Amino acid sequence: MMLPVGPATGIFLAAGATDLRKSFEGLSDLVSHTLAQDPLSGHLFVFVNRKKNRIKLLYADGSGLWLCAKRLHGRGT
């Protein structure tokens, strides 16, 4: 999968740990209220858990929201 990240696409990293049990609605709320951004803006929003061994990306492509998740290896797991 390739996300079309161009020069106008902002990449926002949520500071601190995020409860990655959150899905579309919960992460969209964090984008709106914590990052003060529009989750449908076409920017890429990045969230990590406390152990920093899991990552979630939230991205709107114009037809809907993408939620991508990855478990990272080599971080004590």
Order of alpha helices (4+ residues) and beta strands (2+ residues): beta-alpha-beta-beta-beta
